[in-house]
Amino acid sequence: MPVQPASRLAPSPTGALHLGNARTFLVNWALARQRGWRLVLRIEDLDTPRVKPGVLQDTVRTLGWLGVDWDEGPIVQSHDIAHHRTAMEQLAAAGLVYPNDMTRKELLALEAQGAPNEGHREAAFPASLRPPEIPSTFADVHAAWRFCTPAGVVAFDDGFAGPQRVEPARSVGDFVVWTRRDPGKPGQPAYQLAVVVDDHRQGVTHVVRGDDLIDSAGRQILLRHALGMGPPPAYFHLPLVRGVDGRRLAKRHGDTRLDAYRARGVAAERVVGLVAFWSGVSARREHMSAAEFLERFDLRTMPRTSATFTPEDDAWLIG
């Protein structure tokens, strides 16, 4: 019997959901319901220093308020990391990971001595810093573990953004897959490894997310290959929602939290209607239920450029 395709909603409880999250989750949900994908709700809470109390419950409540539902979950990522540890043991046995205690500050200082890339968001960790001997066993130590990123291009066809070519060895180099152990705090899987292991375990075949994660797709494809997981999921990387300054939607653009609008009496249909306007579903801002968004959404007519949150959008939301 063929396995049912699946996608996942993967919010992180490091902050409240905002309008940009609403668009990504509504589009993901609509695609899943239109195409018969099973939908998993996974709470990605491994960034423990930034996880805020109560946000998990608020996230679940807010998604329901929007009209988004799911078939499995919520699954809390941190509740079961044994599978991530098993993956690390497998990578270590293959000689593909190693511990390194260099801090980000030290790495940035080292990169500044060479020829830094203007606008580079993450200091690349060069293969030249790998230890002479790669350990063959994994242990939780006072150092982060890095993946031996192979040189070369990773190419994949994105279901929305089109053909992609990324080169993780040049953009980020040997990236962290397990965080360092500190006093009173054990190490844990880093984002790239956690996503790969959980997507594989949960049968995720389609990943819908923001296009700021295109480069991450290259890293995740390399990890899947190293772990013998077979073909990667089909990716759909969507343009972000940005402020009028062209920067990614954030606190600097005002309070765009969905809970804040809800507290002011804004109806969910108004938020969905704005998302529909941004997503090519309607030519103007209008009240719209999630069910109507699902019926009318068409990925082929979704704009290829970023949406812009304007003062007019905010004024329309609050009526």
N, C-alpha and C positions, 0 to 999 in steps of 0.2 A: 504494500500500500504506500503510495507516495507521501512523503513528509509534507505537511502543510507549511507554506512559506510563512515567515514571521518577521516582524519588525519590533522595535522597542522604543518606548518613551523613557529617556534616561536623565531626569532632572537631578541636579546636585543641591543638597540642602545647605548650601553656603550662603544663600540669600533668597529672598522672595521672588517668585516668578514675575517677570515684567512683560511688556508688550511684545518684545522681540521673541521671548520664549513662547508666548501665545501663538504667534504666527507659525513657528517651527512645529509646535505640537499639534496645532489644528491641521496643518498640511500633512504631517505624518499620519495622524489619525484618519484623515479623509482618504489618503492613498491606501491605507490598510483596509479600511471598510469597503472601498471601491473594488479593490483587487483581491479580496479574500485572504489577506494576511492575518495570522494570529498576532495579537498585540500584547507585548509584555511591558509592564511598568516596573522599571528598575531604579531604585534610589542609589545614586552613586555618591556615597558618603565617606570615601576613603581619604579625602582631604581634611582629616580630622581637626587640625588647628582652626579651620575656617567654618566648620559645621556649627550651625546655630541652633540652640534648643527650640523645639516646636515647629521648625521650618518643614520637617517631613510631613507632619499632620496638615500644616497649612497648604503644602503643595498638593496633597491628595484632595483636599477640600476644594482648592481653587480649580483644579482640572475638572472636577465634577461640576462645579459652578459654570464653567465654560460649555459643558455638554460633552466633554471628552470621556470616553470609557475605554476599558481594556479587558483582556481575556485572562490575564495571569498577573499576579502580584497584588500589592507592591512587594517586590523582592528587595531587601536591604543588602547592599553589596558587602558591607563589613561583617555581616552575620555569619559568613562562611568563606574564609580565605584559604581553607585547606587545599582547594583545587589550584589556587594561584601558587601556593608553595610547591605543589607537585610539579607545576609547569616550570618553576625556577630550578627544581632539582633536575628536570629533563634538560633544560638549557645548560646547566652547569656540567652535566655529564657529557654533553656534546662540545664543551669548551667554548661556549658562546656568551658567557657572562663573567664578570669579574668585579670585585669590590674596589671602590676608589673613594677616598675621603676628601677629595678636593672640593672646596666650597664653590658656590656660584660666583662669589666675589673674587676668589682666586682665579677662576677660569676667565672671568671678564678681564682681569688685569693681565693675564697671559695673552689673551686675544688682542688686547690693546697694544701690545708690544709688536705685533705683526701688522697685518693690513686688514683692519676690521671692515665688515660690510656695512655700509650706511643703511640705517633703518632695520638692521637685523634684530629680530625680537628675542632670539635665544642664542647664547654663545655656543658655537659648535665645538664639541669635544673631539679632538683629533685622534685618529688611531695610533699616532705616535706616543700617546700617553698610556697605552695599554701596558700592563706589567709584562716582564719577560716571560713569565710562566703563568698561564691561565689556570686557576684552580678547577678541579673536576668535581668538587662537591660544593653545595650551597649551605651557608650558615648565616643566621641573622647576626650581623656584626655592626660595630660602630662605624659604618661606612655604607654609602649607597652602592648598589650593584648596577652596572651598566651593561648594555647589550653591545656585542661586537657588530656594529652595523657594516654590512658589506658595501663595497663601492659599486656604483652603477645606478642606472635609472630604473625606477619602478613605474610602470605604465598601467593604467586601468581606464576603462570606459565608464564615465559617470552618467547615471541615468538622467541627470538634469544639466550638469555643467559640461558634459561632453568629454572627449578624450583628454586624459591628464597624464603628465609626465613629471614626476618628482624625484629628487635625488637626496634622500635622507643623510647619506654619508657626508654630503657637502653642506646641507642646511642645518643639521643638528649634530651630526657625528654619532658617537656612542652615547645613546640616550639612557636615562635612568629607568630601570624596570622594577626596582625594589628600593624603598627609602631606607635611610640610615636608622639604626637603633640609638635612641638617646635614653638617659636615665629616666626610668619610670614609663618609657614609651617604646614598645617594640617596633621594629621595622614593619613595613606593610607593602603590598603591591602598589606600584605607581600606576598612573592613569592608563598608559599605553598597554601594559600587560593585563591589567584588570579588565579592560574593555574587550581585549581579544579572548581571554579565557571565558568571560561571562557570555559574550555573544555566541561562542562555540557551544558552551554548555546549554544555553537556552534556545538553541536552534535558530538563531537570528540569521536570516538570509537577505534582509534588506535594511539598510541603515540610512535614515533621513536626518540630516543635521545641517548646521551652518557651514558655509564655504570657508570659514576660517580654519576648519579642520581638514582641509584637503591634504596638507602636508602630513598630518597625523595618519591619514589613510595609508600613506607609503610605509610608515613605521609599522603599522598594524598588519599590513600585508606581509612584511618581512618576518614579523614574529609568528604569524600563522604558518608561514612556510617552514620556519625553524622548528616549530612544534608539531609539524606533520598534520595540520588540521584541514588540509584540502583547500579548495578554492575559497577566496574571500567572499563576503556578502556583496550584493549589488549596492553601490553607493549612490545617494542622491544628495548632493551638496547644494544647499539653497543660499541665495544672497541674504546678507544680514539686514536687519533694520538699523538705520543710522540716524544720527541727529542732523540738524541743518548744517553743522560744521563738517559733515562727512565722516565723523568718527563713530565708532560702534556705540550703540545706545547704552548709556550708563547714567550714574547719578548726576553727572555734570549737566545732563539734559533735563533735569527735574525729576520729580517722583513719578516714575512710570510703572510702579508696582501694581499688579492687578488687584491686590488686596486694598491698596489705597483708593483706587477707583471704586471698588465695591463698597468700601466704607463710606464713600461720598454719595452712595445711592445710584451709581452708574449700573445700568443693566448689562448682563452678560451679552445680550443681543447687540449692544452698541459696540462692545469690544470685538465681537465676531464680525460685525459689519465693517469695522475699520480694517481688520485683517483681510476681509474679502476685497476691500478696495485696494489694498496693497498687493493682493495676490492675483489680480486680473479677473476676479469673479464678478465684480460689479464696477460700473464706470463712475460711481459716486458713493459717498458714505451713506449707508442706510442700515436700519435695524435688520438683523439677520440671525436666525437661530443656527445652532451647530448642525441641525438636521438639514436645513436649507443650504448651508455652506457645503455639506457633504454632497448634496444632490447637484449643486452647480459647479463645484470645483473641477477644473481641468488643468492638469499639469502643463499641457501644451500651450496654454495661454498665460501662464504665469510669467511676469516680467523677469528678464535675465539680469537686471541690474538691482542694486540695493534699494530697499524701500526707505523713504525718509519720513521720520516722525517730525511733524511741523507744529507750530503753535495752533494752526487751524485744526489739526487732528485733536489736539488736547482740548481745545474749546468745544469741538463737536462732541467729544466723549462726555464732558461734564455738562453739556446741554446749555 
